[in-house]
Amino acid sequence: MKQFFKNKFFYIIITLALIAVIVPTVLHSMGVTPIVRNAIGTVFTPLQKVSNYVTEAIDGFSAYFYKFDQLREENNQLKEQIADLQSKVYDADNLEKMYDWMSGFLEMKIAHTDYQFLAASVTGHENGNYSRILTLDVGSTSGVKLNQPVVSSEGIVGKITEVGLNWSKVTTLTQANSSVGAYIERTKVSGVCTGNFSRASEGICDLNYIPAESDISVGDRVLSTGSGSVYPEGLVIGYVDSIATDPNSRGLSVSVKCACNFTELSKVMIITSFERTDPAS
């Protein structure tokens, strides 16, 4: 709009419009004869029309640009309102996730009053075909030590295998060298749950040393026995995924789907202290 008013054409039009209005007035005051006035009128009438068109065009342009500015301002206000609403929705979603996360740990804390927890955020995922290692944002300055168990609200994640000042690494249950004493919650059949080298990316572990006559069904929940020095008793490991006969041991080959979804973990708890109990029988 400003560029239009600075244009030379604009000044020419304004000058001609002024001439078309002023000259007849001056001639009339000078007593010029009607013939001369008619001649001049004939010349300047088209200019007056042009002047009228220009005036109307300028008014139209002004109204257009005023409306454009008004719409642009309303659009900016709507964008701000949308951004504010999106922020509120995002905050509400985060609060809901935080509530669910804390509710899960609250249930665990109620069931195991002897546990001491340290909250941590997952800052890195090292995913390979046969391994999964997590990096946490807490380390030795927060009391983190090697072999401390790490859990989510769903169940066991793994154990601390490396510690820095303000970071630590967790080796998950799916690692081939991981193991935890385990038992079937429904029937108390016990064995050892170990990482499955070929199915680590699926979150599958193997439940070993299970006699062929054992009462086990797909979907049975598998818990930790508390044997060994890492995991306390009663933590959820996962659920029986498949059952087959092991031709080598003549026992059962049981696959367990880990309860924890390792790929979606963002927050975990490190169990820094717990009371030792006898293994489940």
VOLOSE-190952 format. One record per residue (C-alpha): residue in one letter; z, y, x; residue number from 0. Coordinates in Angstrom, 1 decimal, decimal comma, always signed. Layout:
% residues N
- A | Z | Y | X | NUM
...
***
This chain:
% residues 281
- M | +0,0 | +0,0 | +0,0 | 0
- K | +0,9 | +2,5 | +2,8 | 1
- Q | -2,4 | +1,7 | +4,6 | 2
- F | -4,3 | +2,7 | +1,5 | 3
- F | -2,7 | +6,2 | +1,3 | 4
- K | -3,5 | +6,7 | +5,0 | 5
- N | -7,2 | +5,8 | +4,5 | 6
- K | -9,8 | +8,7 | +4,9 | 7
- F | -11,5 | +7,6 | +1,7 | 8
- F | -8,3 | +8,4 | -0,2 | 9
- Y | -8,3 | +12,0 | +1,1 | 10
- I | -12,0 | +12,5 | +0,2 | 11
- I | -11,4 | +11,3 | -3,4 | 12
- I | -8,4 | +13,5 | -3,8 | 13
- T | -10,4 | +16,5 | -2,5 | 14
- L | -13,3 | +15,9 | -4,8 | 15
- A | -10,9 | +15,5 | -7,8 | 16
- L | -9,2 | +18,8 | -7,0 | 17
- I | -12,6 | +20,6 | -6,7 | 18
- A | -13,6 | +19,1 | -10,1 | 19
- V | -10,5 | +20,5 | -11,7 | 20
- I | -10,2 | +23,8 | -9,9 | 21
- V | -13,8 | +25,1 | -9,7 | 22
- P | -14,4 | +25,3 | -13,5 | 23
- T | -11,2 | +27,1 | -14,0 | 24
- V | -12,0 | +29,7 | -11,3 | 25
- L | -15,5 | +30,2 | -12,7 | 26
- H | -14,2 | +30,7 | -16,2 | 27
- S | -11,8 | +33,3 | -15,0 | 28
- M | -14,7 | +35,1 | -13,2 | 29
- G | -16,7 | +35,2 | -16,4 | 30
- V | -19,5 | +33,0 | -15,2 | 31
- T | -22,2 | +32,5 | -17,9 | 32
- P | -22,2 | +29,3 | -19,9 | 33
- I | -25,5 | +28,3 | -18,3 | 34
- V | -23,9 | +28,3 | -14,8 | 35
- R | -20,8 | +26,6 | -16,2 | 36
- N | -23,0 | +23,9 | -17,8 | 37
- A | -24,9 | +23,4 | -14,5 | 38
- I | -21,7 | +23,1 | -12,6 | 39
- G | -20,2 | +20,9 | -15,3 | 40
- T | -23,2 | +18,7 | -15,1 | 41
- V | -22,6 | +18,3 | -11,3 | 42
- F | -18,9 | +17,9 | -11,5 | 43
- T | -18,5 | +15,7 | -14,6 | 44
- P | -19,3 | +12,5 | -12,7 | 45
- L | -16,8 | +13,6 | -10,1 | 46
- Q | -14,2 | +14,1 | -12,8 | 47
- K | -14,9 | +10,6 | -14,1 | 48
- V | -14,6 | +9,2 | -10,6 | 49
- S | -11,3 | +11,2 | -10,3 | 50
- N | -10,0 | +9,6 | -13,5 | 51
- Y | -11,1 | +6,2 | -12,3 | 52
- V | -9,4 | +6,7 | -9,0 | 53
- T | -6,2 | +8,0 | -10,6 | 54
- E | -6,1 | +5,0 | -13,0 | 55
- A | -6,8 | +2,7 | -10,1 | 56
- I | -4,0 | +4,2 | -8,0 | 57
- D | -1,6 | +3,9 | -11,0 | 58
- G | -2,7 | +0,3 | -11,4 | 59
- F | -2,2 | -0,4 | -7,7 | 60
- S | +1,2 | +1,2 | -7,7 | 61
- A | +2,2 | -0,8 | -10,7 | 62
- Y | +0,9 | -4,0 | -9,1 | 63
- F | +2,7 | -3,4 | -5,8 | 64
- Y | +5,9 | -2,4 | -7,7 | 65
- K | +5,7 | -5,6 | -9,7 | 66
- F | +4,9 | -7,6 | -6,5 | 67
- D | +7,9 | -6,2 | -4,7 | 68
- Q | +10,1 | -7,0 | -7,8 | 69
- L | +8,8 | -10,6 | -8,0 | 70
- R | +9,3 | -11,0 | -4,2 | 71
- E | +12,9 | -9,8 | -4,5 | 72
- E | +13,5 | -12,1 | -7,5 | 73
- N | +12,0 | -15,0 | -5,5 | 74
- N | +14,3 | -14,3 | -2,5 | 75
- Q | +17,3 | -14,3 | -4,8 | 76
- L | +16,2 | -17,6 | -6,4 | 77
- K | +15,8 | -19,1 | -2,9 | 78
- E | +19,3 | -18,0 | -1,9 | 79
- Q | +20,7 | -19,5 | -5,1 | 80
- I | +18,8 | -22,8 | -4,5 | 81
- A | +20,1 | -22,9 | -0,9 | 82
- D | +23,6 | -22,2 | -2,1 | 83
- L | +23,4 | -25,0 | -4,7 | 84
- Q | +21,9 | -27,4 | -2,1 | 85
- S | +24,8 | -26,6 | +0,2 | 86
- K | +27,3 | -27,3 | -2,6 | 87
- V | +25,6 | -30,6 | -3,4 | 88
- Y | +25,6 | -31,5 | +0,3 | 89
- D | +29,3 | -30,7 | +0,5 | 90
- A | +30,1 | -32,6 | -2,6 | 91
- D | +28,2 | -35,6 | -1,3 | 92
- N | +30,1 | -35,5 | +2,0 | 93
- L | +33,4 | -35,2 | +0,2 | 94
- E | +32,5 | -38,2 | -2,0 | 95
- K | +31,6 | -40,2 | +1,1 | 96
- M | +34,8 | -39,1 | +2,9 | 97
- Y | +36,8 | -40,0 | -0,2 | 98
- D | +35,3 | -43,5 | -0,3 | 99
- W | +35,8 | -43,9 | +3,4 | 100
- M | +39,4 | -42,9 | +3,3 | 101
- S | +40,1 | -45,0 | +0,1 | 102
- G | +38,8 | -48,1 | +1,9 | 103
- F | +41,2 | -47,5 | +4,8 | 104
- L | +44,0 | -46,7 | +2,5 | 105
- E | +43,7 | -50,1 | +0,9 | 106
- M | +43,8 | -51,6 | +4,4 | 107
- K | +46,8 | -49,5 | +5,4 | 108
- I | +48,7 | -50,6 | +2,3 | 109
- A | +47,9 | -54,3 | +3,0 | 110
- H | +48,8 | -54,0 | +6,7 | 111
- T | +51,7 | -51,5 | +7,0 | 112
- D | +52,2 | -52,4 | +10,6 | 113
- Y | +48,8 | -51,2 | +11,7 | 114
- Q | +48,4 | -47,9 | +13,7 | 115
- F | +45,0 | -46,3 | +13,3 | 116
- L | +43,0 | -43,8 | +15,3 | 117
- A | +39,9 | -42,3 | +13,5 | 118
- A | +36,7 | -42,0 | +15,4 | 119
- S | +33,1 | -40,9 | +14,7 | 120
- V | +30,1 | -43,0 | +15,9 | 121
- T | +28,0 | -40,8 | +18,2 | 122
- G | +25,5 | -43,3 | +19,4 | 123
- H | +23,8 | -46,6 | +18,5 | 124
- E | +22,4 | -48,9 | +21,2 | 125
- N | +20,4 | -51,4 | +19,3 | 126
- G | +18,5 | -54,2 | +20,9 | 127
- N | +16,9 | -57,4 | +19,6 | 128
- Y | +20,0 | -59,3 | +20,6 | 129
- S | +22,8 | -56,7 | +20,9 | 130
- R | +24,3 | -53,7 | +19,2 | 131
- I | +26,8 | -51,4 | +21,0 | 132
- L | +28,3 | -48,3 | +19,4 | 133
- T | +29,5 | -45,1 | +21,2 | 134
- L | +32,6 | -43,3 | +19,8 | 135
- D | +33,8 | -39,8 | +20,3 | 136
- V | +37,4 | -40,7 | +21,5 | 137
- G | +38,6 | -42,1 | +24,7 | 138
- S | +41,6 | -42,7 | +27,0 | 139
- T | +43,0 | -39,2 | +26,4 | 140
- S | +43,4 | -40,2 | +22,7 | 141
- G | +45,0 | -43,5 | +23,6 | 142
- V | +42,0 | -45,8 | +23,4 | 143
- K | +42,3 | -48,9 | +25,5 | 144
- L | +40,1 | -51,9 | +26,3 | 145
- N | +40,0 | -54,8 | +23,7 | 146
- Q | +41,4 | -52,7 | +20,9 | 147
- P | +39,9 | -53,9 | +17,6 | 148
- V | +37,6 | -51,5 | +15,7 | 149
- V | +37,1 | -51,7 | +11,9 | 150
- S | +35,3 | -50,0 | +9,1 | 151
- S | +36,5 | -49,9 | +5,5 | 152
- E | +34,4 | -53,1 | +4,9 | 153
- G | +35,7 | -55,1 | +7,8 | 154
- I | +35,6 | -55,8 | +11,5 | 155
- V | +33,1 | -53,9 | +13,6 | 156
- G | +34,0 | -55,2 | +17,0 | 157
- K | +36,2 | -54,3 | +20,0 | 158
- I | +36,5 | -51,6 | +22,7 | 159
- T | +34,7 | -52,8 | +25,8 | 160
- E | +34,4 | -49,6 | +27,8 | 161
- V | +36,6 | -46,4 | +27,9 | 162
- G | +36,0 | -42,9 | +29,2 | 163
- L | +38,1 | -39,8 | +29,0 | 164
- N | +36,7 | -38,7 | +25,6 | 165
- W | +34,4 | -41,5 | +24,7 | 166
- S | +34,4 | -45,3 | +24,3 | 167
- K | +32,0 | -48,1 | +23,6 | 168
- V | +32,3 | -50,9 | +21,0 | 169
- T | +30,8 | -54,3 | +21,3 | 170
- T | +30,1 | -55,6 | +17,8 | 171
- L | +30,8 | -59,0 | +16,4 | 172
- T | +27,1 | -59,9 | +16,6 | 173
- Q | +27,0 | -59,9 | +20,4 | 174
- A | +26,4 | -63,4 | +21,7 | 175
- N | +29,6 | -63,3 | +23,8 | 176
- S | +31,8 | -62,1 | +21,0 | 177
- S | +34,2 | -64,4 | +19,2 | 178
- V | +37,1 | -64,3 | +16,7 | 179
- G | +39,3 | -66,9 | +15,1 | 180
- A | +38,2 | -67,2 | +11,5 | 181
- Y | +39,1 | -69,0 | +8,3 | 182
- I | +37,7 | -69,3 | +4,8 | 183
- E | +39,9 | -67,3 | +2,5 | 184
- R | +39,5 | -69,7 | -0,5 | 185
- T | +40,2 | -73,0 | +1,2 | 186
- K | +41,8 | -72,0 | +4,5 | 187
- V | +39,3 | -74,0 | +6,5 | 188
- S | +39,4 | -72,5 | +10,0 | 189
- G | +37,0 | -72,3 | +12,9 | 190
- V | +35,7 | -69,7 | +15,4 | 191
- C | +33,2 | -67,0 | +14,5 | 192
- T | +30,8 | -66,1 | +17,4 | 193
- G | +27,8 | -63,8 | +17,7 | 194
- N | +24,4 | -65,4 | +17,0 | 195
- F | +21,9 | -64,5 | +19,8 | 196
- S | +18,8 | -64,8 | +17,8 | 197
- R | +20,1 | -63,2 | +14,6 | 198
- A | +22,1 | -60,3 | +15,9 | 199
- S | +19,8 | -57,8 | +14,4 | 200
- E | +20,4 | -59,3 | +10,9 | 201
- G | +24,2 | -59,0 | +11,3 | 202
- I | +24,6 | -62,8 | +11,3 | 203
- C | +27,4 | -64,7 | +13,1 | 204
- D | +28,0 | -68,4 | +13,4 | 205
- L | +31,2 | -70,1 | +12,2 | 206
- N | +31,7 | -73,1 | +14,5 | 207
- Y | +33,9 | -76,2 | +14,7 | 208
- I | +33,8 | -76,8 | +11,0 | 209
- P | +34,3 | -80,5 | +9,9 | 210
- A | +31,5 | -82,0 | +7,8 | 211
- E | +33,8 | -82,7 | +4,9 | 212
- S | +35,1 | -79,1 | +4,7 | 213
- D | +35,1 | -77,3 | +1,3 | 214
- I | +32,8 | -74,3 | +2,0 | 215
- S | +30,5 | -72,5 | -0,4 | 216
- V | +27,9 | -69,8 | +0,1 | 217
- G | +29,6 | -66,4 | -0,7 | 218
- D | +33,0 | -67,5 | +0,5 | 219
- R | +34,9 | -64,6 | +2,2 | 220
- V | +35,7 | -65,2 | +5,9 | 221
- L | +38,8 | -63,6 | +7,4 | 222
- S | +40,3 | -63,3 | +10,9 | 223
- T | +43,1 | -65,8 | +11,8 | 224
- G | +44,9 | -63,5 | +14,2 | 225
- S | +44,7 | -66,1 | +17,0 | 226
- G | +43,9 | -64,6 | +20,4 | 227
- S | +44,9 | -61,2 | +21,6 | 228
- V | +42,3 | -58,9 | +20,0 | 229
- Y | +42,0 | -59,1 | +16,2 | 230
- P | +45,0 | -59,2 | +13,8 | 231
- E | +45,1 | -61,6 | +10,9 | 232
- G | +43,5 | -61,0 | +7,6 | 233
- L | +40,7 | -58,7 | +8,6 | 234
- V | +37,4 | -59,3 | +6,7 | 235
- I | +34,7 | -60,7 | +9,0 | 236
- G | +32,0 | -61,3 | +6,4 | 237
- Y | +30,7 | -63,8 | +3,8 | 238
- V | +29,2 | -67,3 | +4,2 | 239
- D | +25,4 | -66,9 | +4,2 | 240
- S | +24,2 | -70,4 | +4,6 | 241
- I | +25,5 | -74,0 | +5,3 | 242
- A | +23,8 | -76,9 | +7,1 | 243
- T | +24,7 | -80,0 | +8,9 | 244
- D | +24,8 | -79,7 | +12,7 | 245
- P | +23,0 | -82,8 | +14,1 | 246
- N | +24,8 | -82,5 | +17,5 | 247
- S | +28,4 | -82,2 | +16,4 | 248
- R | +27,9 | -83,9 | +13,0 | 249
- G | +29,9 | -81,0 | +11,6 | 250
- L | +28,7 | -78,1 | +9,5 | 251
- S | +26,6 | -75,3 | +10,8 | 252
- V | +27,8 | -72,2 | +8,9 | 253
- S | +26,2 | -68,7 | +9,1 | 254
- V | +28,3 | -65,7 | +8,2 | 255
- K | +26,8 | -62,4 | +7,1 | 256
- C | +29,0 | -59,6 | +8,6 | 257
- A | +30,7 | -57,4 | +6,0 | 258
- C | +30,0 | -54,3 | +8,1 | 259
- N | +26,6 | -52,6 | +8,0 | 260
- F | +26,4 | -51,7 | +11,7 | 261
- T | +23,3 | -49,6 | +11,3 | 262
- E | +24,8 | -47,1 | +8,8 | 263
- L | +28,2 | -46,6 | +10,5 | 264
- S | +29,3 | -43,0 | +11,0 | 265
- K | +33,0 | -43,3 | +11,0 | 266
- V | +35,4 | -46,1 | +12,1 | 267
- M | +39,0 | -46,8 | +12,8 | 268
- I | +40,5 | -48,1 | +16,0 | 269
- I | +43,6 | -50,3 | +15,5 | 270
- T | +45,8 | -49,1 | +18,4 | 271
- S | +48,8 | -51,2 | +17,5 | 272
- F | +49,7 | -54,1 | +15,2 | 273
- E | +52,3 | -56,9 | +15,0 | 274
- R | +51,2 | -60,3 | +16,1 | 275
- T | +51,4 | -63,1 | +13,6 | 276
- D | +50,9 | -66,9 | +13,7 | 277
- P | +47,4 | -68,1 | +12,9 | 278
- A | +46,5 | -69,0 | +9,4 | 279
- S | +46,9 | -72,6 | +8,6 | 280
***
